[in-house]
Amino acid sequence: GANYYFPVSAEEISAKLKDLPSGDQDGITHIWLRRPSGKEARRGHGLGEFICGRGVHLITLYPWRKDRRRCLGRNRLTGKEGNGFKRFGGRIYKQRGWWYVEFSEPDLKRYFLDTFFDVFRLLVEPIHNEVRQGYKGDGSE
């Protein structure tokens, strides 16, 4: 609820989509900025998700805490995990036995957009290949 916000605007998301390689944004029918349900919030969630169904290609982005930090758990991060945050200016620290990452406002915006859309590009190429080749499922899903 009130402790979360979206560090990016719909206009910034739209601009980022236009920056994607030709064809990667084709077919996206919806972009949702959605709060996770209570169960999803307790379970933890990523930055967003890409859902592909019959005729629907949906990007859902989830909010970030207003204090611009995220709990990473009790275990120390690997160097690779930590570097993923640090390359966007994330400050990693331990407080009361829990590890956190915290960003400045501009760094969080950059992390939010670049990280999600880097993953999106990795996911969307196999989906586009399947769509181009035609769905060959048996209809039993």
trRosetta pair geometry for C-beta under 8 A, 3 or more apart (Angstrom, degrees):
i j d omega theta_ij theta_ji phi_ij phi_ji
1 4 6.7 112 62 25 21 98
1 35 7.2 48 -74 -145 41 154
3 65 6.0 -19 148 -142 93 78
3 66 5.6 -120 -171 10 50 107
3 67 7.9 -19 -171 -7 94 91
4 35 6.6 125 83 -119 143 99
4 63 3.8 95 160 116 113 134
4 64 6.5 155 -153 75 82 23
4 65 5.9 -57 -100 -99 68 38
4 66 6.5 -133 -95 -33 15 79
5 63 5.6 154 75 -159 10 116
5 64 6.6 -36 67 62 62 72
5 66 5.4 73 0 -89 110 80
6 9 7.5 118 114 -85 114 35
6 33 5.1 -13 -88 -161 153 132
6 61 6.9 81 -134 115 113 117
6 63 5.2 -84 -67 -108 63 81
6 64 7.3 105 -118 16 29 82
7 64 5.4 -4 -21 33 111 133
7 68 7.6 83 -88 -111 133 92
7 105 7.1 -172 -147 -156 110 67
7 108 4.8 -107 -149 123 165 110
7 109 5.0 -141 146 -85 108 65
7 112 5.1 161 70 -18 119 158
8 12 4.5 -121 -168 82 96 133
8 13 5.9 108 132 -52 124 85
8 61 7.5 -55 58 154 117 161
8 109 5.7 126 -78 -144 82 81
8 112 5.5 -159 -25 106 118 134
8 113 5.7 122 -92 -63 150 99
9 12 4.8 100 53 5 75 99
9 13 7.2 -137 97 -2 43 85
10 13 5.7 -54 -150 37 34 112
10 14 6.2 37 152 -21 66 107
10 31 7.2 136 -137 99 87 129
10 33 7.3 -102 -75 -23 85 129
11 14 5.6 -53 -147 37 31 113
11 15 6.4 32 153 -19 64 105
12 15 5.6 -51 -145 36 32 112
12 16 6.4 35 153 -20 64 105
12 109 7.4 -68 179 -169 162 109
12 113 6.5 -94 149 -86 110 136
13 16 5.7 -55 -150 36 31 112
13 17 6.5 36 151 -22 64 103
13 31 5.9 151 134 175 142 153
13 59 7.9 175 -176 106 127 139
13 61 7.1 -130 -103 -14 138 152
13 113 7.4 -152 -97 -115 58 98
14 17 5.7 -51 -151 31 32 114
14 18 6.7 32 151 -18 63 104
14 31 7.9 -150 -71 25 72 163
15 18 5.7 -55 -153 34 34 112
15 19 6.7 35 149 -21 64 105
16 19 5.6 -55 -153 32 36 114
16 20 7.3 54 147 -39 62 89
16 113 5.1 -147 -93 -165 152 115
16 117 5.6 -138 161 -58 122 156
17 20 5.8 -34 -163 1 40 116
17 25 4.5 101 179 -117 95 137
17 28 6.9 -102 -144 42 137 158
17 31 7.9 -104 -53 -71 143 143
17 117 7.9 -146 -81 -117 51 128
18 25 7.1 -36 -79 -2 33 168
20 24 4.0 -110 151 75 125 127
20 25 5.0 134 57 -39 132 99
20 117 6.8 -130 -83 -172 105 120
20 120 7.9 -71 -107 104 137 119
20 121 6.7 -172 -142 -88 106 102
21 24 5.1 83 63 -15 77 121
21 121 7.4 84 18 -132 106 118
23 26 5.1 -35 -152 1 46 124
23 128 6.6 84 152 -149 108 155
24 120 7.7 99 169 127 117 99
24 121 6.0 -20 -145 -116 146 78
24 124 5.3 92 -155 102 83 146
24 125 7.5 -33 -109 -68 94 71
24 128 7.5 -91 -111 -43 48 148
25 28 5.5 -55 -172 3 66 125
26 128 7.6 81 64 -116 108 119
27 57 4.7 70 130 8 92 149
27 128 7.9 169 24 -102 142 88
27 131 7.4 -21 -86 179 170 173
28 31 6.9 32 159 -55 121 89
28 57 4.9 -95 -108 102 44 112
28 58 7.7 122 -157 -92 74 19
28 59 6.2 -4 -150 -12 122 108
29 55 7.3 49 -47 148 159 65
29 56 5.3 -96 52 -137 141 56
29 57 5.4 117 6 45 86 68
29 58 6.7 -43 65 -71 88 66
30 56 6.8 -3 8 -161 114 95
30 57 7.6 170 31 85 71 47
30 58 4.5 -8 68 -116 108 84
30 59 7.2 -169 99 34 62 61
31 58 7.6 169 -85 -160 30 58
31 59 4.8 -8 -116 67 75 103
31 60 7.9 169 -162 -84 45 33
31 61 7.4 12 -177 -2 89 104
32 58 6.6 10 1 -174 108 106
32 59 7.2 179 28 92 65 53
32 60 4.6 -13 67 -113 105 76
32 61 7.2 -179 91 26 55 64
33 60 8.0 157 -90 -160 19 58
33 61 5.4 -24 -109 69 66 98
33 63 7.4 71 178 -64 92 81
34 60 5.4 -31 26 -160 122 106
34 61 7.4 132 24 67 70 46
34 62 6.6 -43 76 -97 70 62
35 41 7.9 -11 169 -65 84 119
35 62 7.3 83 -131 -146 26 76
35 63 6.0 -10 -101 6 69 121
36 40 3.5 -127 -179 100 111 121
36 41 4.6 152 91 -59 116 74
36 45 4.9 -176 -80 -11 150 154
36 62 5.6 17 -42 -134 98 126
37 40 4.6 94 48 9 75 103
37 41 6.9 -139 92 -7 37 88
38 41 5.7 -56 -146 36 28 112
38 42 6.4 25 157 -16 64 106
39 42 5.9 -56 -148 37 29 108
39 43 6.2 23 155 -14 64 112
40 43 5.7 -62 -144 43 29 109
40 45 5.3 29 165 -58 98 126
41 44 7.8 38 -179 -74 27 24
41 45 7.0 -48 -95 -3 40 113
45 62 5.2 113 115 -47 131 177
46 49 7.0 108 62 -61 113 78
46 62 7.2 126 86 29 46 130
47 61 6.5 -27 154 -144 76 79
47 62 6.4 -171 -177 45 26 91
47 112 6.2 167 -146 -145 125 66
47 115 6.2 135 -20 98 162 111
47 116 4.5 -125 114 -80 137 105
47 119 8.0 141 52 33 121 140
48 59 6.4 26 158 179 136 80
48 60 5.3 179 -160 95 88 55
48 61 4.0 -39 -88 -103 130 52
48 62 5.7 -174 -82 2 60 77
48 116 5.2 42 32 -139 118 129
49 59 7.7 175 88 -151 42 46
49 60 5.2 1 53 55 83 102
50 57 7.5 -7 -173 -174 92 79
50 58 7.2 159 -157 85 46 53
50 59 5.6 -17 -104 -102 74 69
50 60 7.9 -169 -78 22 29 71
50 120 5.7 125 -55 -125 137 83
50 123 5.4 149 53 104 142 147
50 124 6.8 -96 176 -70 164 87
51 56 7.2 -9 110 119 95 104
51 57 7.6 170 87 -153 53 36
51 58 4.4 -10 59 61 98 105
51 60 6.9 31 -3 -6 110 109
52 56 7.3 169 -151 94 35 63
52 57 5.3 4 -111 -111 78 75
52 58 7.7 -166 -72 25 37 69
52 127 5.4 -177 -58 -147 170 141
53 56 4.6 5 59 57 95 103
53 58 7.7 9 13 3 98 108
57 127 7.9 128 -120 141 116 145
59 120 7.0 6 -115 -118 119 134
61 112 7.8 68 -162 177 126 106
61 116 6.7 10 -111 -141 102 166
64 68 6.7 35 138 -118 123 49
64 70 7.1 -74 -149 -64 90 107
64 108 6.4 174 119 -177 168 127
64 112 6.8 -95 -37 -91 138 126
65 68 6.6 -128 86 -36 82 14
65 69 6.0 -42 72 57 133 57
65 70 6.6 167 11 -79 115 63
67 102 7.5 -54 136 -128 86 108
68 102 5.8 79 108 -161 86 74
68 103 5.0 -113 168 63 111 75
68 104 7.3 38 151 -134 160 7
68 105 6.7 -103 -89 -79 149 54
68 108 5.1 -107 -146 -61 108 150
69 100 5.0 13 178 178 119 121
69 101 6.5 171 -151 86 70 42
69 102 4.0 -26 -94 -94 97 85
69 103 7.6 171 -85 13 50 64
70 100 6.7 156 76 -154 37 73
70 101 5.6 -8 54 56 88 89
71 98 5.7 -31 -146 168 104 128
71 99 7.5 109 -165 80 58 52
71 100 5.7 -43 -102 -98 47 80
72 77 6.3 -30 153 -62 147 110
72 92 7.5 -13 6 -138 154 100
72 98 7.7 142 52 170 63 79
72 99 4.3 -54 67 101 108 100
72 100 6.2 173 4 -101 92 22
72 101 5.9 74 -45 -14 124 93
73 98 7.1 -143 140 -150 12 79
73 99 6.1 -5 66 46 54 102
74 97 6.1 -10 -130 155 95 87
74 98 6.0 -60 -89 -106 60 58
74 99 7.1 139 -130 2 12 90
75 99 7.3 -62 76 6 34 134
76 94 8.0 -37 -96 -75 82 124
76 99 6.5 141 -108 -70 42 146
77 81 4.0 -129 -171 90 107 120
77 82 4.4 137 102 -55 129 86
77 85 7.9 -27 180 11 175 126
77 92 6.6 -82 21 -151 136 152
77 99 6.5 180 -26 155 91 158
78 81 4.7 95 51 7 78 102
78 82 6.9 -149 89 -3 39 89
79 82 5.8 -59 -145 41 29 109
79 83 6.0 30 158 -22 66 109
80 83 5.8 -55 -144 36 27 111
80 84 6.7 36 153 -28 60 101
81 84 5.8 -51 -160 23 32 116
81 85 7.4 19 150 -7 62 101
82 85 6.1 -62 -161 39 38 103
82 86 5.9 31 150 -19 73 114
82 92 5.6 -66 -136 -14 97 164
83 86 5.3 -57 -133 43 36 112
83 87 6.1 44 165 -31 69 100
84 87 6.5 -46 -148 22 21 109
84 88 7.9 0 153 3 50 105
84 115 7.6 82 174 -116 102 120
85 88 6.4 -78 -169 46 38 98
85 90 3.3 -72 166 67 95 149
85 92 6.1 105 87 -59 142 106
85 101 4.7 -101 -153 -138 152 145
85 111 7.4 23 -138 -130 59 139
86 89 7.4 66 -166 -65 38 7
86 90 5.7 -90 -73 59 35 84
86 92 7.1 -58 -65 -10 92 110
88 103 6.9 -23 122 -117 104 124
88 107 5.3 127 153 -175 79 91
88 108 8.0 98 146 -88 121 26
88 110 5.6 -176 -149 99 102 103
88 111 3.8 103 157 -82 159 96
88 114 7.1 -178 -97 58 123 129
88 115 7.3 -53 -48 -43 153 112
89 103 6.1 88 95 -139 95 83
89 104 6.2 -47 134 22 137 100
89 107 3.5 -98 67 -125 131 145
89 110 7.7 71 19 60 116 127
89 111 7.6 -119 47 -48 84 114
90 101 4.4 -1 -178 -173 124 112
90 102 6.9 137 -158 62 70 32
90 103 5.3 -43 -99 -78 70 86
90 107 6.9 -177 -58 146 55 129
90 111 6.7 76 -54 -90 107 152
91 101 6.9 146 71 -157 41 57
91 102 5.0 -28 61 62 96 88
91 103 7.5 170 14 -79 77 36
92 99 6.6 2 -173 -174 95 101
92 100 7.2 170 -148 87 51 47
92 101 5.2 -25 -94 -98 72 77
93 99 7.4 170 92 -149 30 60
93 100 5.8 -18 64 60 75 92
93 102 7.2 -15 21 8 108 111
94 97 7.3 9 -180 -113 101 7
94 98 7.0 161 -154 80 65 33
94 99 5.4 -35 -97 -94 74 65
94 100 7.6 155 -99 16 25 77
95 98 6.0 -28 69 63 70 84
95 100 6.1 -3 17 2 110 124
103 107 4.4 -144 -167 95 101 105
103 108 3.7 139 100 -66 137 84
103 111 6.0 -115 -104 10 157 143
104 107 4.6 82 52 15 83 108
104 108 6.8 -150 84 -11 37 88
105 108 5.9 -56 -144 33 26 110
105 109 6.6 28 157 -20 61 105
106 109 5.7 -53 -151 33 33 114
106 110 6.4 30 154 -15 66 107
107 110 5.7 -56 -147 40 34 110
107 111 6.0 36 153 -20 68 107
108 111 5.5 -53 -141 39 31 112
108 112 5.9 36 157 -25 65 108
109 112 5.8 -54 -146 34 25 114
109 113 6.5 12 161 -6 62 110
110 113 6.3 -62 -144 44 26 101
110 114 5.7 7 169 -4 66 119
111 114 6.5 -63 -129 47 19 98
111 115 5.5 10 177 -11 61 122
112 115 6.8 -56 -129 39 10 102
112 116 6.4 1 169 -9 51 117
113 116 6.4 -70 -148 40 19 103
113 117 6.1 -3 168 -1 61 118
114 117 6.3 -69 -141 47 23 98
114 118 6.0 31 160 -27 65 108
115 118 5.8 -51 -145 30 27 113
115 119 6.7 21 158 -10 61 105
116 119 6.1 -63 -158 40 31 106
116 120 6.1 36 147 -26 67 110
117 120 4.8 -43 -137 35 42 122
117 121 6.4 50 159 -25 66 95
118 121 6.0 -51 -156 29 28 110
118 122 7.0 26 148 -15 60 104
119 122 5.6 -56 -155 35 38 113
119 123 6.4 30 151 -15 69 109
120 123 5.8 -63 -149 41 31 107
120 124 5.8 24 161 -23 70 114
121 124 6.0 -55 -131 34 26 107
121 125 6.9 35 169 -30 60 101
122 125 7.0 -54 -159 17 23 108
123 126 7.2 -70 -173 37 37 98
123 127 6.7 24 147 -12 71 117
124 127 5.4 -64 -151 42 41 114
124 128 6.0 42 155 -23 76 105
125 128 5.8 -53 -144 35 30 109
125 129 6.5 32 155 -21 63 104
126 129 5.5 -53 -149 34 35 114
126 130 6.5 34 154 -19 66 103
127 130 5.8 -54 -152 35 33 110
127 131 6.3 31 151 -18 66 106
128 131 5.6 -54 -145 38 34 111
128 132 6.1 37 155 -22 67 105
129 132 5.7 -53 -146 36 30 112
129 133 6.3 19 157 -11 64 110
130 133 5.9 -63 -146 44 29 105
130 135 6.6 48 157 -94 98 63
131 134 7.7 37 -177 -78 29 22
131 135 7.3 -1 -108 -51 48 83
133 136 7.4 -43 122 -24 104 111
137 140 7.6 -141 162 29 99 65
137 141 6.3 -20 176 -24 146 116
